[in-house]
Amino acid sequence: MLNPVVAANIDIKIPEQGEVVLRLVNLAKERNIDYIPSAESTSVLNAYCMRKEIPSPIDGGSAPAYIPQPVPLDVNAMNNMAQ
């Protein structure tokens, strides 16, 4: 058990997921380990790096660009609007 005064003065810092993945990637590079994070971890890492304005350490690590999907064109609705 902790002393209540000590417990009140402890500032617990829980790291973000992106920070954890960044540390894993950097450790793997330092130790020459071939580590490739999962797609989910990569997106979390890229979001973290963008938020902190640091370059992503993953090769080709630019975040995927948002490309909207094309919307199907309803020609019948367009013909009805023209009349």
Number of C-alpha atoms within 10 A of each C-alpha: 4 7 7 8 8 8 10 9 8 8 7 6 6 6 8 12 13 18 15 14 19 23 13 15 20 16 13 14 14 9 8 9 11 9 13 13 15 10 9 9 16 19 17 20 27 24 15 20 20 14 9 10 9 10 12 19 15 17 7 7 14 14 15 8 6 6 6 6 6 6 6 6 8 8 9 8 9 10 9 8 8 6 5
